[in-house]
């Protein structure tokens, strides 16, 4: 009886070994490889940004690059209003050829007027 129990426990270890080898392989293709690709794309974007390009930062600010000082970029967000940002904070270039722009359109302004309401009892002086 003992010999039959020992014989039943001696199964083929190959399927278990294959599964243990597939787990790291799947993690590489699903997690590590896409992250490295995103890092390469981000680095190439940050190195290709030039003065005068319109960009969006990781925090959602739109502006034009006005100067670089090493790893710091000067971002003009309004007329005569410039802020310093880290070059790594540049998320993407705004493609003005596709019609993307940081400036609000007339439609955006009209929609905002209808949605923004002052608090009750608050008067806003112009």
Backbone as numpy.savetxt, mean C-alpha at the origin, in Angstrom:
# Nx Ny Nz CAx CAy CAz Cx Cy Cz
-1.14 -61.74 18.90 -1.95 -60.55 18.90 -1.09 -59.30 18.90
-0.03 -59.31 19.66 0.86 -58.17 19.72 1.55 -57.94 18.38
1.87 -58.99 17.71 2.53 -58.86 16.41 1.61 -58.24 15.37
0.30 -58.54 15.45 -0.63 -57.93 14.49 -0.82 -56.44 14.76
-0.78 -56.00 16.03 -0.88 -54.57 16.35 0.36 -53.82 15.86
1.53 -54.42 16.02 2.74 -53.76 15.55 2.78 -53.68 14.04
2.28 -54.67 13.37 2.25 -54.66 11.91 1.28 -53.62 11.38
0.19 -53.37 12.09 -0.79 -52.38 11.65 -0.25 -50.96 11.83
0.60 -50.71 12.81 1.16 -49.39 13.06 2.29 -49.04 12.11
2.83 -50.01 11.41 3.92 -49.75 10.47 3.34 -49.42 9.10
2.87 -48.17 8.96 2.34 -47.74 7.66 3.43 -47.00 6.90
3.15 -46.64 5.70 4.10 -45.97 4.83 4.26 -44.50 5.26
5.47 -44.06 5.64 5.67 -42.67 6.08 5.80 -41.67 4.92
5.77 -42.12 3.69 5.97 -41.24 2.54 4.89 -40.17 2.41
3.60 -40.46 2.57 2.60 -39.39 2.46 2.79 -38.29 3.52
3.14 -38.67 4.73 3.38 -37.67 5.78 4.58 -36.81 5.44
5.61 -37.42 4.91 6.81 -36.68 4.53 6.51 -35.70 3.40
5.73 -36.12 2.46 5.36 -35.25 1.33 4.56 -34.04 1.83
3.65 -34.26 2.75 2.85 -33.16 3.29 3.74 -32.17 4.04
4.68 -32.68 4.83 5.58 -31.79 5.57 6.50 -31.01 4.64
6.81 -31.53 3.47 7.62 -30.81 2.50 6.78 -29.81 1.70
5.51 -30.10 1.50 4.65 -29.19 0.74 4.25 -27.95 1.53
4.17 -28.04 2.84 3.77 -26.89 3.66 4.75 -25.72 3.50
6.06 -25.89 3.66 6.97 -24.75 3.45 6.97 -24.25 2.01
6.81 -25.16 1.07 6.75 -24.76 -0.33 5.53 -23.89 -0.60
4.40 -24.28 -0.06 3.17 -23.48 -0.22 3.32 -22.13 0.48
3.93 -22.09 1.65 4.14 -20.82 2.35 5.03 -19.90 1.53
6.03 -20.44 0.87 6.91 -19.62 0.04 6.12 -18.98 -1.09
5.34 -19.77 -1.80 4.62 -19.25 -2.96 3.42 -18.38 -2.58
2.83 -18.59 -1.43 1.65 -17.82 -1.04 1.98 -16.60 -0.19
3.09 -16.61 0.55 3.38 -15.51 1.47 4.67 -14.77 1.13
5.76 -15.48 1.04 7.07 -14.83 0.93 7.29 -14.22 -0.46
7.02 -14.97 -1.50 7.27 -14.49 -2.86 6.45 -13.26 -3.21
5.13 -13.20 -2.93 4.37 -11.98 -3.23 4.85 -10.77 -2.43
5.25 -10.98 -1.19 5.74 -9.87 -0.37 7.04 -9.30 -0.94
7.94 -10.16 -1.37 9.19 -9.69 -1.97 8.92 -8.94 -3.26
7.94 -9.39 -4.05 7.58 -8.71 -5.29 7.05 -7.31 -4.99
6.19 -7.18 -3.96 5.67 -5.86 -3.58 6.79 -4.94 -3.10
7.75 -5.49 -2.36 8.88 -4.68 -1.89 9.73 -4.19 -3.06
9.96 -5.05 -4.07 10.73 -4.64 -5.24 10.00 -3.54 -6.01
8.67 -3.69 -6.19 7.89 -2.69 -6.90 7.91 -1.36 -6.15
7.78 -1.40 -4.85 7.80 -0.19 -4.03 9.16 0.50 -4.12
10.22 -0.25 -4.06 11.56 0.33 -4.16 11.80 0.94 -5.53
11.34 0.29 -6.58 11.54 0.86 -7.92 10.69 2.12 -8.11
9.49 2.15 -7.54 8.65 3.35 -7.63 9.32 4.51 -6.89
9.80 4.25 -5.68 10.41 5.32 -4.89 11.70 5.84 -5.52
12.41 5.01 -6.24 13.62 5.48 -6.90 13.31 6.19 -8.22
12.14 5.93 -8.81 11.80 6.55 -10.09 11.04 7.86 -9.94
10.62 8.20 -8.72 9.89 9.45 -8.51 10.85 10.62 -8.68
10.39 11.62 -9.43 11.21 12.79 -9.69 10.50 14.05 -9.22
11.24 15.14 -9.18 10.66 16.43 -8.82 9.60 16.80 -9.85
8.44 17.20 -9.37 7.34 17.58 -10.25 6.28 16.50 -10.40
6.57 15.27 -9.98 5.59 14.19 -10.08 4.51 14.36 -9.03
3.27 14.05 -9.42 2.17 14.06 -8.45 2.09 12.66 -7.86
2.06 12.59 -6.54 2.08 11.30 -5.85 1.02 11.26 -4.77
0.74 10.05 -4.30 -0.11 9.84 -3.14 0.74 9.13 -2.10
0.65 9.59 -0.85 1.41 8.98 0.22 0.62 7.82 0.83
1.27 7.08 1.70 0.61 5.96 2.35 -0.53 6.42 3.26
-0.49 7.67 3.70 -1.56 8.19 4.55 -2.66 8.84 3.74
-2.55 8.86 2.41 -3.61 9.38 1.57 -3.45 10.83 1.15
-2.32 11.45 1.46 -2.08 12.83 1.03 -1.65 12.85 -0.42
-2.22 13.78 -1.18 -1.83 13.98 -2.56 -1.00 15.25 -2.63
-0.01 15.27 -3.50 0.78 16.47 -3.69 1.83 16.26 -4.76
2.58 17.32 -4.99 3.64 17.31 -5.99 4.98 17.31 -5.28
5.90 16.50 -5.76 7.24 16.45 -5.20 7.96 17.73 -5.62
8.49 18.45 -4.63 9.18 19.69 -4.96 10.70 19.59 -4.76
11.16 18.67 -3.93 12.61 18.50 -3.73 12.87 17.20 -2.97
14.14 16.77 -3.04 14.59 15.60 -2.29 15.81 15.98 -1.47
15.90 15.45 -0.28 17.08 15.59 0.58 17.41 14.20 1.13
18.11 13.42 0.35 18.42 12.05 0.78 17.16 11.20 0.79
16.79 10.72 1.98 15.59 9.88 2.11 14.35 10.70 2.45
14.47 12.01 2.40 13.33 12.89 2.71 12.88 13.57 1.42
11.57 13.60 1.23 10.99 14.28 0.06 10.15 15.45 0.56
10.20 16.54 -0.17 9.34 17.68 0.12 8.12 17.57 -0.77
6.95 17.57 -0.15 5.69 17.38 -0.86 4.88 18.67 -0.77
4.57 19.25 -1.93 3.75 20.46 -1.96 2.29 20.03 -2.04
1.56 20.26 -0.96 0.17 19.80 -0.89 -0.82 20.90 -1.23
-0.38 22.16 -1.26 -1.21 23.29 -1.65 -0.26 24.40 -2.07
-0.79 25.50 -2.57 0.06 26.61 -2.96 0.85 27.10 -1.76
2.17 27.08 -1.90 3.11 27.53 -0.86 2.96 26.76 0.46
2.48 25.54 0.41 2.41 24.69 1.60 3.17 23.40 1.29
4.31 23.22 1.96 5.13 22.05 1.72 5.36 21.32 3.04
5.38 20.00 2.95 5.66 19.17 4.12 6.78 18.22 3.77
7.49 17.78 4.81 8.54 16.79 4.64 7.94 15.41 4.88
8.24 14.48 4.02 7.81 13.11 4.20 8.99 12.18 3.94
8.91 11.00 4.45 9.92 9.99 4.13 9.68 9.49 2.71
10.75 9.26 2.00 10.62 8.76 0.63 9.84 7.45 0.62
9.99 6.65 1.68 9.29 5.37 1.77 7.79 5.54 1.94
7.32 6.75 2.28 5.90 6.99 2.47 5.18 7.23 1.15
5.90 7.30 0.05 5.27 7.48 -1.26 4.70 6.14 -1.70
3.38 6.11 -1.86 2.73 4.85 -2.19 2.60 4.65 -3.69
2.21 5.71 -4.42 2.04 5.56 -5.86 2.09 6.91 -6.53
2.39 6.88 -7.83 2.31 8.08 -8.65 0.86 8.24 -9.09
0.42 9.47 -9.19 -0.91 9.75 -9.69 -0.76 9.94 -11.19
-1.50 9.18 -11.96 -1.40 9.22 -13.42 -2.40 10.25 -13.95
-1.89 11.43 -14.27 -2.78 12.48 -14.76 -3.26 12.20 -16.18
-2.60 11.32 -16.90 -3.03 10.96 -18.25 -4.35 10.19 -18.21
-4.60 9.48 -17.13 -5.84 8.73 -16.98 -6.95 9.59 -16.40
-6.64 10.83 -16.09 -7.66 11.70 -15.52 -7.63 11.74 -14.00
-6.73 11.00 -13.37 -6.62 11.05 -11.92 -6.02 12.39 -11.53
-6.53 12.98 -10.49 -5.98 14.24 -10.00 -6.29 14.39 -8.53
-5.48 15.16 -7.85 -5.70 15.40 -6.44 -6.64 16.58 -6.22
-6.85 17.37 -7.26 -7.72 18.53 -7.13 -9.17 18.09 -7.24
-10.06 18.63 -6.39 -11.46 18.23 -6.46 -12.13 18.79 -7.71
-13.04 18.01 -8.25 -13.82 18.48 -9.40 -15.04 19.23 -8.90
-15.75 19.87 -9.82 -16.96 20.60 -9.45 -17.98 19.64 -8.85
-18.04 18.43 -9.37 -18.97 17.42 -8.86 -18.62 17.04 -7.42
-17.32 16.90 -7.12 -16.90 16.58 -5.75 -17.30 17.68 -4.78
-17.11 18.93 -5.20 -17.45 20.06 -4.34 -18.95 20.10 -4.08
-19.75 19.90 -5.12 -21.21 19.91 -4.96 -21.68 18.77 -4.07
-21.08 17.61 -4.22 -21.45 16.48 -3.36 -21.07 16.74 -1.91
-19.92 17.36 -1.70 -19.47 17.65 -0.33 -20.37 18.69 0.33
-20.86 19.66 -0.43 -21.73 20.68 0.15 -23.02 20.06 0.66
-23.51 19.07 -0.04 -24.75 18.43 0.39 -24.57 17.50 1.57
-23.36 17.00 1.80 -23.13 16.01 2.85 -22.62 16.61 4.15
-21.92 17.73 4.07 -21.33 18.31 5.27 -22.35 19.23 5.92
-22.71 18.92 7.14 -23.66 19.70 7.88 -23.02 20.14 9.18
-23.12 21.44 9.53 -22.55 21.86 10.80 -23.38 21.31 11.96
-22.76 21.20 13.10 -23.47 20.70 14.29 -24.58 21.67 14.66
-25.59 21.16 15.32 -26.75 21.99 15.71 -26.29 23.10 16.64
-26.75 24.32 16.35 -26.41 25.46 17.18 -25.07 26.07 16.87
-24.39 25.57 15.84 -23.08 26.09 15.46 -23.24 26.96 14.23
-22.74 28.17 14.31 -22.78 29.06 13.16 -21.37 29.19 12.61
-21.27 29.17 11.30 -19.98 29.28 10.66 -19.93 30.64 9.97
-18.97 31.46 10.36 -18.78 32.76 9.71 -17.82 32.61 8.56
-18.20 33.17 7.43 -17.32 33.11 6.26 -16.37 34.27 6.25
